[in-house]
Amino acid sequence: MKMTWRVLVAGVAAVMFVTGLAAAPAVAHPPPQPGPVPISAAMQTRVTLNFTGNGCEGCVISPEQLIYASDNGGQEVSWNGKSRKVRGDSVTFLVPTESTRGMMIWIHAPESKSGGWLDANPLVVFQYAGYSPGEWVERAQAVKASSASPCWSGTTEASVSLSVNVRTVKLQALSRTQGGSTTVRVPLAWVAPTEEAFGGFWNTDRGVLAANGDPGCGGTS
């Protein structure tokens, strides 16, 4: 990100002496003002995810922010957090506060014992379509939801704790050994109570929101 530094150029005061006149008083110049605060010193938010339900022990969680320029007034913004393994049903990240807007949370579950795999990674759902922020969504409701958003509207708080309900559902998947298809247990994860989403909603499969590549968040997601 290009930063513009403010440069102050102090002028040299010339003092003219005229015969019979006193020297002109010195002019006091204000001290230089500090420049912009570097991005590294910007405010950060401690985001803690507390997993309930079946839990997500052994899962690897990866936070990411990506808002394409077309959804952000021509300016693309992105941030990638370090992946962390869930231990004791919780995980904590230190996120630049400005990067919580449009942040997604990927879930990399332990490899399935069935030998099946999805060609996509599940994401934590922040809001199911049809449910308002602050509303509690039960598993039966989540499974029946046809669309959801993995994008968080963000926060300005210094510390936030989110409860993530985790269940597993069976989905059709590719078989590693037999070719063709099989079923695999996939994490169904959603924030409870619901948080306000940022941008649009995507189709789900039995409530699971999964994607590959970099889908991004915003008005056209």
N, C-alpha and C positions, 0 to 999 in steps of 0.2 A: 504494500500500500504506500503510495507516494505521500510523503509528509512535506508540508511547506513550512520551513523555518523562518521565523521573523528575524531579520537582521537589522540591528540599530547602528546607524553610522553617526558617531559623535562629531559634530562640527568643531573646528578650532576657532575659538573666540580671539579675535585680534583686538588688542588694546592700544588705542592711539593716544599718544601724549601730545598735548598742545601747550605751548609756553603760556604760563600763567593760569592754566586750568588743572584741576585735580584729575587723577586717572579715573576712568570710568569704572564703576563697581563691577566686580566679577559676577557673571551670571551662573547660578547654580543649575546644573543639568540633572534631571531625574535619573535614578539608577536604571540600568537596562532591565526590561521586563523579561520574565522567563518565557521561553518558547513553548510550543505545543508539548503536551505530555506524550512520551513515546507509547506505542501500542502496548508494549510489555508491562507498562505500569498502569494500564487501564483496570477498571474494577473487575473482579472475578467473583463467581458464584460457586459455592460448594453444593453440588447436587448429589444427594444420596438416594439410591433406589433400594427400597425394602421389598423383597420378594415374598409373597404369601401364596397360599394354595399348595400345589404340589411342590413349590419351590423351584429353584433353578440352579441347584448346586452343581458346579462343574461347568456351567455355561460361561461363555466368554462374551462380554458386553462391550460394544464399540459405539461411542457417541460421535455424531457427525453433523455439521451444519453445511448445507449447500442450497443457496437460493440463486437461480440463474438470473442473468441480467434482464431478461424479458419480464421477470416477475418482480424486479426490484429497481425500477426506474433507470435501467441501463447499466447498473453497477452490480456485477456478480460478487457475492460474498461467500466465503467458505471457511471451514475450520474442521480439523480432525483431531479427536482426542485419542489418547493412548488406550488400547484395549486392556480390560481388566477381567480377571476371573472372579466369579462370584464365590465368596467364602462366607459361611455363616448367614446365608440368605440376604446379604446386602453387598452393595458396592458403591464407592464414592468417587466422584470426578470433580476436579477443579476446572471450571469452564469460564472463559471470558464472558461476562454478563451479556454483552452484545451478541454473543454467539448462541445464546439460549433461544433466540428467536429463529424459528425454522429448524430447530435441532431434531434429529432423528436418532433413535437408539436401536442398533442392530443386535440380534441375539444369535450367537453361534453355539448351538447345542452340541453336547457330546455325540459322537458318531452313533448312528442307530445300529442296534444289534441285529436288526432284520436284514441288513445289507442293502437297504433302500436309501435313496437320497433325493432331495429336491434340488431342482435347478434354480434355486432362489434361497435367500436368507430371510427368516422371519424378522419382523420389526415390532417394537412395542407400540400398541395403539394408544394414542392420547385421547381420541374422541371417535365414537361410532356415530354414523349419520342417524339423526333422529333423537339423539340424546344430548341434553344441554350440559354445559360445564357445571361441575359440582354434583351431577346426578350419579347415582350408584348403578352400575350395570352388573347383573348377575351372569353366571356362565351360560345359562340357557338363552339369555338375551344376546350375549356376545356371539354365540355360535350361529344364531339366526340372522345376525346383522349382515347385510349385503355389501356395505361399503364402510370405510373407516379412514382415518387420517393418522399417519405416524409422525406428523409434524407438530411440534409444540409452538404455541404462541409466544412462549418465553416468559421471563421474569426480570424484575429489577432488584430482587432481594439478594442479600449477601449469602444466604443459606436457605436451601429448599430440600425438603424430604418428601419423596413421592412413593406411594404404595403401589406396587405392581403385582396384580393378581396373575398367577401363572397356572394354566391347566395344560393338558396335552390332548390333542385330537388326532385321529388317523386320517391321513390324506394319501391320495394316489401319488406314487413316486416311481422313479426309475430304479431298476434292479441292477446292482453292481455285478452280480454273479450270473444271473440267468438271462439277462437281456430282457426286453419287454418292461412290464410294470409290476409293482408290488405296492404294499401299504407301509407307511412309516409314521411313527409318532412324532408330531411336530409341536413345539411350544406355542400355546395360545396365550398371549400376554397383553394385558391392557391395564392402564392406569385407573385406579379406583380410589376415590371418586374421579369422575371424568375431568380432564383438563381441557381448556379451550384449544382448539387446533389452529394451525396457521396454514391457510391455503385450502385447496380442494380435497376431495375424498377419492379413494381408490377402491376398486372391487376387492372383495375378500373371498376366501374359500373356507367355509365353516368358521367364520370369524377371524381366521388367520390372515394377516397382511404380510406378504412376502414379496421381495423384489430382488433383482440382480442389477449390477451396474450402479450408476449414480442417478437415481430418479429425481432428486432435488425437491424442494418445497416451494410453494408459492401459489399464486392465483390460478395457474394453469395446470397444477399437479393433479 
